Amino acid sequence: MKNYKLLTPGPLTTTDTVKAEMLFDHCTWDDDYKQITQDIRKKLLKLAHASEETYTAVLMQGSGSFGVESVLTSVVGREDKVLIIANGAYGERMTQIADCAGINYATYKVHYNEVPSAQKVQEILASDPAITHVTMVHSETTSGILNDIESVAKVVKKAGRVFIVDAMSSFGGVDIQVEALGIDFIISSANKCIQGVPGFSFIICNREKLMESKGKARSLSLDLYGQWETMEKDGKWRFTSPTHVVLAFAKALEEMEAEGGIEARGARYRANNQLLIERMAQMGIKTYIDGTHQGPIITTFFYPENAEFSFSEMYEYIKERGYAIYPGKVTEAETFRIGNIGEIYEEDIVKLCDIFQEFLESQETAEQMNCAV
Ligand SMILES: *Cc1c(COP(=O)(O)O)cnc(C)c1O
């Protein structure tokens, strides 16, 4: 099998040293292992700028969606109602979770290339006092848009509602002042900006709000409070923990510190992202999201005008040469996506853009030859 780097929003390219941690079969019940879990929980609070008095971190088996489902089904009680703000597939997935679990909800849907308005959220909350919780996505990976959680947090807090944020693809790559913003539950996973491998999600919870959720869970294995209660004692996971993934994640956190934390990592991602967008623009390839709202994680590009090639032709050409890109996910236009998080540096972006240019040129030549016949 030929090796390639992932230009996708997770799983993403990790370092060899992170992968090497998984060569060890760790015992789950001894103190060494439990301590690793406790250290991870502490470090996550630090990254979130959340104090140990007010916040606590819970690790949950499964991919990111399991974490989102855990929060929604554990903290939104049978008498409660959640406002789901959606401007992409991940926001819409929350409505599917609510449908499955029979959670009472309202939606505020926004077009995929627009950010939700705090003003509008304020109006919805004023007009519907039954709403107890509000949830939204920070970096909508569907399009690459970065939503303004700061201004929404303000109106949600002012209205006295619980605020839940899916920061799956941004946490660790974009600095989030969780405590200062008053975010009550924020969710991310091992295989995004912390640069670990897939296998668990994590939730940073306001302790008081988590305590209030006791007994509300609609699922046994995804019970957030239940998971916390066991883990809080000494770091033991309630059910089998993904040991190899946890070891890799602990290493990924160390490497993140060595890089210079969120600040340095965020700067690298932004530089990758800007270079990518500039180089694509030089080739006439435009972004789906405008410059003000484009996030630094992943970018949706329109197909070049009059393009005759399919995504899979382009994908195979680029993959042969060392990089895997991502199909588009917006519904109204032909697009493709390129992620720039993970162990990706300027040289990778330069290489990718050179390959892309070669591909476009090879297509033009092919067309000319067709015309000549
Ligand atoms: C990756 C991601 C998720 C979780 O997706 P999984 O496939 O379950 O890991 C949720 N929300 C956003 C915004 C994401 O980027």
The ligand as a MOL file (V3000), in Angstrom:
LIG
                    3D

  0  0  0     0  0            999 V3000
M  V30 BEGIN CTAB
M  V30 COUNTS 15 15 0 0 0
M  V30 BEGIN ATOM
M  V30 1 C -15.8720 15.2280 13.1260 0
M  V30 2 C -17.0450 15.9670 13.6010 0
M  V30 3 C -18.0610 15.3600 14.3730 0
M  V30 4 C -18.0250 13.8970 14.7570 0
M  V30 5 O -18.0050 13.0500 13.6950 0
M  V30 6 P -17.6280 11.5290 13.9070 0
M  V30 7 O -17.6240 10.9790 12.5270 0
M  V30 8 O -18.6450 10.9110 14.7750 0
M  V30 9 O -16.2810 11.5230 14.5720 0
M  V30 10 C -19.0690 16.1360 14.8740 0
M  V30 11 N -19.1350 17.4520 14.6100 0
M  V30 12 C -18.2080 18.0690 13.8570 0
M  V30 13 C -18.3320 19.5340 13.6260 0
M  V30 14 C -17.1250 17.3520 13.3290 0
M  V30 15 O -16.2110 17.9710 12.5830 0
M  V30 END ATOM
M  V30 BEGIN BOND
M  V30 1 1 1 2
M  V30 2 1 2 3
M  V30 3 2 2 14
M  V30 4 1 3 4
M  V30 5 2 3 10
M  V30 6 1 4 5
M  V30 7 1 5 6
M  V30 8 2 6 7
M  V30 9 1 6 8
M  V30 10 1 6 9
M  V30 11 1 10 11
M  V30 12 2 11 12
M  V30 13 1 12 13
M  V30 14 1 12 14
M  V30 15 1 14 15
M  V30 END BOND
M  V30 END CTAB
M  END
